[in-house]
Amino acid sequence: MQLKQVESSGGALADQVTMPETKTIRAEFTKQSSTLPFGQPVPFASISGPTYVTGQLLVQQIAYALSDKIFSYSPETFDLDVAVKDWAEKGEKNIHGYSTAVLPLQTRSGAGAFALGYIFSKDFDLSKRHVPQTLLAPSLSLRNLRSALDQLSLLYGVASPFVAHVAATDYTSDAGLVAEYGTVLQLSEELGLGLVSSGSAYEAQHISLFATLMAKILPTIHVYDGVRTSRETLRVIDVLSQVGISEIFKKISSAAETLNKRLDDAGKVLELLQAFNDELGTDYDAFEYVGDASAETVYVVFGSVEAQLAKQVVPKLAADGMKVGAVVVRIYRPFIEEAFIKALPASVRHIAVLGQVTNESAVSDASVQSILYSDVLTTVSFSSKWDSLPAVTDVKYAASHAFTPSSFAAAITQATGKSTVSRVQLPQLDSAQQYIFWDTDASVALFAPTVVGELLSRDSTTNVYLNESHDNLVQGGVVRSDLRTSKKTIDAPYAAEEADVVLVGEEKLLKEVAVSKSVKDNGKLILKLPNFKEEEVEKRIPATVRGDAQARNISLYILDSASSPAFENDSNAARLLVELAFLKVATPDIKPELLERLAVLEANPPTLEECVDALGKCLKQLEVPDSWAETVDEAPKALPQVLQTNSFATFEKQEIEPELQLSSWESAAKGLVFKEAYATDITLRPDLTVKTYTIHVKENRRLTPMTYDRNIFHIEFDLGDSGLTYKIGEALGIHADNDADLVREFIESYGLNADDLAQVPSRDDVNILETRTVYQSLMQNIDIFGKPPKRFYETLAEFATDELEKKKLASLGTPEGAEEFKRRTEVDTVTFADVLEEFKSARPGFPDLVRLVGPLKRREYSIASAQAVTPNAVALMIVVVDWVDTKGRTRYGQATRYLSRLPVGTAVTASVKPSVMKLPTRDDAPLIMAGLGTGLAPFRAFVQYRAMQKAQGKDIGAILLYLGSRHQREEYLYGEEWEAYLDAGVITLLGAAFSRDQPQKIYIQDRMRQTMSEIIKAYIEEEGSFYLCGPTWPVPDVTDVLKEAIANEAKMSGKKVDATKEIDRLKEDGRYVLEVY
């Protein structure tokens, strides 16, 4: 294995460069949106003739040129309206002589009311009644627009022409962004809307125009793929200019006025389509047939990608001898049955409907039918074209399924019952060069595919195609870019399967993606590997990649920018190096004028010429040894070849913090009076991510003597009409306040006004702001008496005006200050307030202080009651946490002290948290419970519930309760209750361990070991469940007792059991449960 230099600086590429005489500072390349060609804005007037576009750009061009108003429901990053908003801002005129108004609106319940109100307003300008009103939206928004579309359909006779351009796009939690057609298909059928589909950017302009004309007959939806085809950058030769659009629209609009009034909507649509074809010289049809003229099996498809694949794959299979055909549905509503039957060949024996359904569950559910299937089945069933009706089957696929030529061919051939075709090479791709770029969205070379694509597009003899997909859930954001070039038109709305060159810009992606699987045989693979050494090849290049390189004769190139350190520190030059490396490998015969164009784009030091010189050092070909053929990965991981698209933009890693400010009561009053304008939400703790309830203290009594050093108390709350419910074993979250006296002391010492209003982040969601007084904020929002982390010291140092204090604060955040930081935290137990008092020159304003100090968190306590027994109450058992610090001050736990001092009747905010502590499903399953101190709380609920079941006449299993504390006289917690349950036969065995009531210490594990036979019977023989709640320290000893029980029982029954593995099995079965802290 050896690295081989790829042409020196004096090679062919360098010879082609003629540097401009004057170096210019290169403007930073940015991409505005994936719905714009190469991500760049396009002037309205420049869209004409042969030009690079996206499908979404052409949809927007038609919408802007023809509409009075555009109502846009584009979610953030979908950018369905980015071009029209730009044109409207610049005052571009539509064909009616004025600027089209673009109204961005939110998708929510009643979303369409605004548009509906405008169209039917009594103040509507009747001179514009003939001018179309347009809606731009993804399919996911249609659910909220349904009611408005329903009313529009009913009142359409007195409305303006209305067209909705809908990008088929939805988001699912398991599949990310999907091209979902089900919503629009169902909506058009139920509301009587027209529905027409376009298949690619080549059709987008024409079909957008036709849909707008069709709106003169009935309200119309134009649907198209919103995930891929509408975002592909490609060249369209015959793009209509605004003048051309105006002429065609006005001419066919006149023809629409003369349509036969006696025709139904279907007949009018067919005549309109004929007039449209006659004017443009096109051959669009309601149903378009491709494939063998005497096909026996015909597929019916709907959707952009599906339509283009049908038109490409089916003719290829037919040419190879298969008797197959396909009908592409162009106009779905009205469903013109005569036109559909006419499109089918008389020879057809089997009609397979390729119908989209919601998800994979619907695919496997025999009771679910695709919407398209129902129409096809009904139409064929009532047709007299055949003596023997063809069979109609529903070939369902999930909306998340992303077809490629091979997977589409496999789906078709599998449904025919013949041998499945797993790979297909389309003729149109034979002459195309295909390239794939893999990178993370933080890479300096992220835009390299776009720059290269834009560069190659400058060659008027070459067609360039570019598409990118984002997966923001892998490695913090991964981007795959597919680039194709060809002398012929490229219409390939699918991921490249066999690339000539694949470039991987980030080494860690080699473990996430099967990069080599998409390289064609004899292709090329470029890996960007900084500081690469030959002896590390097996460590840094995965075995699967090495094996593929050898087996399929893939040329392997290493790009190591570390070979030229200047490029490591210059991001622009680093990207240029990647672009040049790709061009060097992929297109060694690139035209000189294109490199000169790159020189103009990138002419900043180091210059392009210098980069070409460095390329000889940085780019090397790696010889592929025969030994790689024997490379075997011990456990090869199945890696994806394509991304699961879940975003249209890179992941925004820097969150912008909301600006916080102090204000007056007048500001709060405005928010209360004008709720909608100020987005005011009045709810119970709207900041919390969990549902909260207001409950009231019913009982608060101390369980330990007043003279005892530990304050353990029982507190019970009346649930009233709060609606709070809880299950046995769950925990109650208490949203406790800070100590009022300490808050007032801090306000005075810090020089704050307690009544000033402040915007503060909520406890559990920093994106939600609350307007509260300074006093309220410190009481309920800000953990001012909590422990400060290192970053607090580091940030506070920036506010210190005293140099000594600034230096000391900064040092506490460094490794050198680690020891003192540890002492402050663990020994001195200083709080945020203590630090601010100590470093008096560091005085952040209150808004800054809010950012520096973390929010108060709820504290959770195991519930000590069963709601089935006490339906309107919830009980807790809590110990007050207190200690004396190094300054002799008595300190307390914030929440436990708050609760211990609450008088009866006090309102408390609470929430419920699930827990692992759950009763067995069998009522007669034994319970073995071990609780230390307040760890007994959940077991009180367990025993209460079992006692209720016993009283109801049910059989309950044995209950073994082990409890541990220091002294029986002071800490026999709920002792009277346990004794009563024992006497009543609810508790079978009570094992109490009071560690300090005798000379030798007795712990809970000792009591368990003394009753080994009872544990063996209840736990092993009767298949009971074991629970431990309390501190962590007894876990190993208690577990050892259980292992002994398992071993003893196995020995007695003559079995061979691994006690440790048996404990693991019991954990998995939910019969060994720990809740420790």
Protein Blocks (a to p, Z undefined) as FASTA:
>chain_A
ZZddehifklmklmmpccdfbdcdddddddfbfkbghhiacdfklggcjddddfklmmmm
mmmmmpmbdcddddehklmmmmmmmmmmnopacfkopacddddddddehklmmmmmmmmp
ckbcfklmmpccdddddfklmmmmmmmmmmmmmmmmmcccdddddddddddfklopaddf
klmmmmmmmnopacdddfbfklmmmmmmmmmmmmmmpccdddddfklmmmcccddfklcc
fklmmmmmmmmmmmmmmgcfkbcfklmmmmmmmmmmmmnopacdfbdcedjfkbfbdcdd
edjklmmmmmmmmmmmmmnopacdddddfblbdcdfklmmmmpcfkbcbdcdddddfblm
lmmmmkbccfklmmmmmmmmmpckbfbdcddddddddfklccdfklmmmmmmmmnopacd
fbdcdfklmmpccddddddfkbfklmmmmmmmmmmmmpmkbccdddddddfkgghiaadd
dddddfbdcdddbcdfbdfbdcdfbfklmmmbcfklmpcehiacddddehiafklmmmmm
cfklmmmmmmnopacddddfklmmmlmmmmklmmmmmmmmmmmmmmmmbcfklmmmmmmm
mmccddfklmmmmmmmmpccddddfklmmpccfbacdddfbdcdfbfbdcdfbdcddddd
dddfklmmmmmmmmmlnopacdehklbmbdcdddddfbdcdfbdfkbcbdcddddddekj
nopacdehiacdddddddfklmmmmmmmnopafkbccddddfklmkbccdddfklmmmmm
pcfkbccdfklmmmmmmmpmbfklmmmmmmmmpmklmmmmmmmmmmnopafklmmmmmmm
lccdfklmmmmpccddddddddfbdfklmmmbccddddddddddfkopacddfklmmmmm
pcehiacdddddddfbdcdfblklccddddehjllmmmmmmmmmmmmmmmnopacddddd
ddddfblklmmghklmmmmmmmnomambdcdddfklcfbdcdfklmmmmmmmmmmmmmmm
nopadddeddfklmmmmmmmmmmmmmmmmmmnopacdfklmmmmmmmnopaccddZZ
